Amino acid sequence: MADREQTPAGRDAFNSADSRRRQRHISDSLAASGREAIKGRGAITNPHNRYQPLRHEEFDDGWWQEASVQRPQTLTLPERSKTIISTNSSPDIPFDQSINPYRGCEHGCIYCYARPSHAYWDMSPGIDFETRIITRPNAAALLGEHLGKPSYVCKSINIGANTDPYQPLEARLQTTRQLLEVLQAHRHPFSVITKSALILRDLDILAFMAERNLCSVAVSITTLDNDLKRRLEPRTASPAARLRVVETLAAADIPVAVMAAPVIPAINDHELEKIIVAAADAGASSVNYILLRLPLEISQLFREWLALHFPDRADKVMSLVQSARGGQDYQAGFGKRMTGEGVFAQLLASRFTIALRRYGLTQASNHGNRTELDTSQFRRCPQQGDLFMT
């Protein structure tokens, strides 16, 4: 028996049983605490910050009290940033430079791979991530200074690689708009990824830059089901609104890709072809998908979400996830983390390829960005009037 458990099949069976036990424990804990979905929020709890040595756990001490209705408000935390451009060398990401106007995201997508980064600021990746948003009021000025340095080498910048640059706060703060104005003045190429209809506010800049091959946009469409959208991504634009964004951008000759992401086994994977068809009809030039990723605290948060919203299929979902992740909730290896491996992942890839061919679309790069944007038009010192160009 011991030798058999060392085989891949034995390990998979052990991991599957362990996963079911873990899911049952989460379900029982939620039931005992009386936790319910929080209106307008994706997370249900505020899990422990992995960098904090102290842990806080709720327990029933026998004293009854009526539970208060949880309606956490959004709190903005201004930060005077010292740097503005992040760099990476990952082979899975098609850009070297990125800017995130906000840290944390009001959209509340339960699956968001950026959640664990909130622990760096001594906050929880759970409800804190959705309600305590770090803003960067000096972002545009900082970017202008950085682009003006003699040592700066122009490479396309992605905006929104971590959190959505057009989350609800942007309507008031306009940090993303200000960044785009600086990039326009410098004729600096950029790409944007969002799931918000607010991007259409900046159609003037996007069209101006796209005409010069200086920008592209990717729109994330996770599902076409409004009810599922409300559970998965409570404060995002509706699927219909996102398709209208694609149509409007395409009509303005702005290169637009659709990201069917994430694909969640037994939750929305059956919609992959429908999303591709809708993207083609709306005028998207390319499409890509990303398999659900559950690094660090996201695994716990997603399992809680399953226990609350889909208790009847939670075990099946996690079984399929683990089948594509080497028997674990997540594997972070380059080349596999976006698409997974195994039978389910291979079937998904085949379906995607067939659908692209059938509807005449090309495959976008990860994050939906074009890599051939023009860098030759970059101007280190723009004219004063260009800073106020519309």
C-alpha positions in Angstrom: 0.0 0.0 0.0 2.8 2.4 0.9 4.5 1.8 -2.5 1.2 2.3 -4.4 0.6 5.7 -2.7 3.9 7.0 -4.2 2.6 6.6 -7.7 1.0 9.6 -9.5 -2.4 7.9 -9.2 -2.0 7.3 -5.5 -0.9 10.9 -5.0 -3.9 12.2 -7.0 -6.3 10.1 -4.9 -4.8 11.4 -1.7 -4.9 15.0 -2.9 -8.5 14.6 -4.0 -9.6 13.2 -0.6 -7.7 15.9 1.2 -9.3 18.6 -1.0 -12.8 17.2 -0.2 -12.0 17.3 3.5 -10.8 20.8 3.2 -13.9 21.9 1.3 -16.2 20.3 3.9 -14.3 22.0 6.7 -14.8 25.4 5.0 -18.5 24.7 4.4 -19.0 23.7 8.0 -17.2 26.8 9.2 -19.2 29.1 7.1 -22.5 27.5 8.2 -21.5 27.6 11.9 -20.6 31.3 11.6 -23.7 32.2 9.7 -21.7 34.0 7.0 -23.6 35.1 4.0 -22.7 36.9 0.8 -21.9 40.6 1.3 -23.9 42.7 -1.2 -21.5 44.3 -3.8 -18.5 42.3 -2.5 -16.9 39.1 -3.8 -15.0 38.0 -0.7 -16.8 36.6 2.3 -14.1 36.9 4.9 -10.8 38.7 5.6 -8.3 35.9 5.8 -5.1 36.2 7.8 -2.3 38.4 6.3 0.5 35.9 5.8 3.1 38.4 6.9 1.5 39.0 10.3 2.7 36.8 13.2 -0.6 37.1 15.0 -3.8 35.4 13.9 -7.4 36.3 14.7 -10.1 33.7 14.6 -13.8 34.0 15.3 -15.5 31.5 17.6 -18.8 31.1 19.4 -18.3 31.9 23.1 -21.9 31.1 24.0 -23.1 34.7 24.2 -25.9 35.2 21.7 -26.1 38.5 19.8 -27.9 39.5 16.7 -25.4 39.6 13.8 -25.1 43.0 12.2 -25.5 43.5 8.5 -22.1 43.8 6.9 -21.8 46.6 4.4 -18.2 47.6 4.4 -17.6 51.0 2.7 -14.7 51.7 0.4 -11.8 53.6 2.0 -9.2 55.3 -0.1 -5.6 55.4 1.1 -3.5 58.0 -0.8 0.1 57.1 -1.2 2.9 59.4 -2.4 4.7 57.0 -4.7 8.4 57.2 -5.4 8.3 54.9 -8.5 5.6 54.4 -11.1 6.7 51.8 -13.6 7.0 48.2 -12.6 9.2 45.8 -14.7 9.1 42.0 -15.2 11.0 39.4 -17.1 8.3 36.6 -17.0 8.1 34.6 -20.2 4.3 34.3 -19.7 3.8 38.1 -19.9 4.1 39.9 -23.2 5.3 43.2 -21.8 8.3 44.4 -19.8 6.7 47.5 -18.2 3.4 48.1 -16.5 1.7 50.8 -14.4 -1.0 50.1 -11.8 -2.9 53.3 -10.9 -4.5 51.6 -7.9 -3.6 48.9 -5.5 -6.7 46.9 -4.5 -9.8 46.8 -6.6 -13.4 47.7 -5.9 -14.6 45.3 -8.6 -14.4 42.5 -6.0 -13.6 39.6 -8.5 -13.3 36.6 -6.2 -10.6 35.0 -8.4 -8.4 38.0 -8.8 -4.7 37.0 -8.9 -3.7 40.4 -7.5 -5.4 39.8 -4.1 -2.3 38.3 -2.4 -0.3 41.5 -3.1 -2.5 43.4 -0.6 -0.6 41.5 2.2 2.5 43.6 1.3 0.7 46.6 2.8 -0.4 44.8 6.0 -3.9 44.2 4.7 -6.0 41.2 4.0 -6.4 39.8 0.5 -10.1 39.3 1.3 -12.5 42.1 2.0 -9.7 44.6 2.6 -8.6 44.1 -1.0 -12.0 45.3 -2.2 -12.6 48.1 0.3 -9.2 49.6 1.2 -7.8 51.0 -2.1 -4.4 52.5 -2.2 -4.5 55.5 -4.6 -1.5 57.3 -6.3 -2.3 61.0 -6.6 1.1 61.9 -7.9 1.2 59.1 -10.5 1.0 61.4 -13.7 3.6 63.8 -12.5 5.9 60.9 -11.5 5.4 59.3 -15.0 6.3 62.6 -16.7 9.5 62.8 -14.7 10.4 59.2 -15.5 9.8 59.5 -19.2 11.9 62.7 -19.3 15.1 61.0 -17.9 17.9 60.8 -20.5 18.5 57.1 -19.5 14.8 56.0 -20.2 14.4 53.5 -23.0 11.0 53.5 -24.6 9.1 50.2 -24.3 5.4 49.7 -24.4 3.7 50.1 -21.0 0.7 48.0 -19.9 -1.9 49.7 -17.7 -3.9 47.4 -15.5 -1.8 44.3 -15.4 -2.6 43.8 -11.7 -5.8 45.7 -10.8 -8.3 47.4 -13.1 -7.4 51.0 -14.0 -11.1 51.8 -14.6 -12.5 50.5 -11.3 -15.3 52.7 -9.9 -13.0 55.1 -8.1 -11.5 56.2 -11.4 -14.7 58.1 -12.4 -13.9 60.6 -9.6 -10.1 60.4 -9.2 -9.2 60.2 -13.0 -5.7 58.9 -12.3 -5.8 56.7 -15.3 -7.0 59.5 -17.5 -4.0 61.7 -16.3 -1.6 58.9 -17.1 -2.9 58.5 -20.6 -2.6 62.2 -21.2 1.1 62.0 -20.2 1.7 59.0 -22.5 -0.1 60.8 -25.4 2.0 63.9 -24.9 5.2 61.8 -25.1 3.8 59.6 -28.0 4.6 56.7 -25.8 3.0 53.3 -26.8 0.7 51.6 -24.2 -1.9 48.9 -23.8 -4.8 48.7 -21.4 -6.8 45.8 -20.0 -10.1 46.3 -18.3 -13.6 45.0 -17.7 -15.1 48.4 -17.2 -17.2 50.5 -19.6 -15.6 53.6 -18.1 -12.8 53.2 -20.6 -15.1 54.8 -23.2 -14.7 58.1 -21.4 -11.1 58.2 -22.8 -12.0 57.3 -26.4 -10.5 60.5 -27.6 -7.0 59.6 -26.4 -7.3 56.0 -27.4 -8.4 56.8 -30.9 -5.6 59.4 -31.3 -3.0 57.0 -30.2 -4.4 54.0 -32.1 -4.3 56.0 -35.3 -0.5 56.2 -34.8 -0.2 52.5 -33.8 0.5 53.6 -30.2 -2.1 51.8 -28.2 -4.3 48.6 -28.0 -7.0 47.5 -25.6 -8.1 44.2 -24.1 -11.5 43.7 -22.6 -12.0 40.9 -20.1 -15.3 38.9 -20.5 -15.6 36.1 -17.9 -19.2 35.1 -18.5 -22.3 36.1 -20.5 -24.5 35.2 -17.6 -25.6 38.2 -15.6 -26.4 36.2 -12.5 -23.0 34.5 -12.5 -21.3 37.9 -13.1 -22.9 39.4 -10.0 -21.6 36.5 -7.9 -18.1 36.4 -9.5 -17.5 40.1 -10.2 -20.0 42.1 -8.2 -19.0 45.6 -9.1 -18.0 45.1 -12.8 -19.9 46.1 -15.9 -22.4 43.7 -17.3 -21.5 41.3 -20.1 -23.6 43.3 -22.5 -21.9 46.5 -21.5 -18.5 45.0 -22.1 -19.5 43.8 -25.6 -20.6 47.3 -26.3 -17.2 48.5 -25.3 -15.6 46.1 -27.8 -18.0 47.3 -30.5 -17.3 51.0 -29.8 -13.5 50.5 -29.7 -13.5 48.4 -32.9 -15.7 51.0 -34.7 -13.1 53.7 -33.7 -10.3 51.5 -35.3 -8.8 50.8 -31.9 -7.2 47.3 -31.8 -9.3 45.4 -29.3 -8.8 41.9 -27.9 -11.2 39.9 -25.7 -9.8 37.9 -22.8 -12.1 35.0 -21.7 -10.6 34.9 -18.3 -10.6 33.1 -16.1 -12.0 29.9 -17.3 -13.4 28.1 -14.3 -14.1 24.3 -14.6 -17.8 23.4 -14.1 -18.7 27.1 -13.6 -18.1 29.0 -16.9 -16.0 26.7 -19.1 -19.1 25.8 -21.1 -19.3 29.4 -22.2 -15.9 29.5 -23.9 -17.2 29.1 -27.5 -20.1 31.5 -26.8 -17.7 34.2 -25.6 -15.6 33.8 -28.7 -18.6 34.1 -30.9 -19.8 37.2 -29.1 -16.3 38.7 -29.4 -16.2 38.1 -33.1 -19.6 39.6 -33.6 -18.6 42.7 -31.6 -15.5 43.2 -33.8 -12.7 41.9 -31.7 -9.6 41.1 -33.7 -8.2 38.5 -31.3 -9.2 36.4 -28.3 -7.3 34.5 -25.6 -8.2 32.6 -22.4 -6.6 31.9 -19.0 -7.4 29.0 -16.8 -8.3 29.8 -13.2 -5.3 30.6 -11.0 -5.5 30.1 -7.2 -2.2 31.2 -5.7 -1.7 31.8 -2.0 -4.8 33.2 -0.2 -7.0 33.0 -3.3 -7.4 29.3 -2.9 -9.1 29.8 0.5 -11.2 32.7 -0.7 -12.4 30.8 -3.8 -13.2 27.7 -1.8 -15.3 29.8 0.5 -17.1 31.4 -2.5 -17.8 27.9 -3.9 -19.2 26.7 -0.5 -21.6 29.7 -0.4 -22.7 29.9 -4.1 -22.2 26.4 -5.5 -22.1 24.0 -2.6 -23.5 21.2 -4.8 -20.6 21.3 -7.2 -17.7 22.6 -5.1 -15.9 19.2 -5.0 -16.2 18.7 -8.7 -14.9 22.2 -9.4 -11.8 21.7 -7.2 -11.2 18.2 -8.6 -11.0 19.5 -12.1 -8.9 22.5 -11.0 -6.4 20.1 -9.3 -6.4 17.8 -12.3 -5.0 20.7 -14.4 -2.6 21.8 -11.6 -0.6 18.7 -10.9 -2.9 17.6 -8.0 -2.7 20.9 -6.2 -4.9 24.0 -6.1 -2.2 25.9 -8.1 1.2 25.5 -9.7 3.1 28.6 -10.6 5.6 27.2 -13.1 6.2 29.3 -16.2 4.6 28.0 -19.4 1.8 26.2 -17.5 0.3 28.7 -15.0 -1.9 30.3 -17.7 -3.3 27.2 -19.3 -2.6 24.3 -16.9 -1.8 20.7 -18.0 -3.6 17.4 -18.1 -6.7 16.1 -19.8 -9.0 18.9 -18.9 -6.5 21.6 -19.9 -5.8 19.9 -23.2 -9.5 19.6 -24.0 -9.9 23.3 -23.2 -7.0 24.2 -25.5 -8.4 22.1 -28.3 -11.9 23.7 -28.0 -10.3 27.1 -28.0 -8.2 26.4 -31.2 -11.2 25.0 -33.1 -13.4 28.0 -32.1 -10.8 30.5 -33.2 -10.4 28.8 -36.6 -14.2 28.5 -37.0 -14.8 32.2 -36.4 -11.8 33.7 -38.1 -10.0 35.1 -35.1 -6.4 35.1 -34.0 -5.0 34.3 -30.6 -4.1 37.3 -28.5 -1.1 37.2 -26.3 -1.6 36.8 -22.5 -3.3 39.9 -21.1 -4.5 40.5 -24.7 -1.8 43.0 -25.6 -0.2 43.6 -29.0 3.6 43.6 -28.9 4.2 45.5 -32.2 3.3 48.9 -31.0 5.5 51.7 -32.4 8.3 53.0 -30.1 10.0 55.2 -32.8 7.6 58.2 -32.2 8.6 58.6 -28.5 9.4 62.2 -27.6 11.3 62.7 -24.4 10.4 66.4 -24.1 6.9 67.1 -25.4 5.8 70.5 -26.4 3.9 72.4 -23.6 0.7 72.4 -25.7 0.8 68.6 -26.0 0.2 68.2 -22.3 -3.3 69.6 -22.8 -4.1 68.0 -26.0 -7.5 66.3 -26.3 
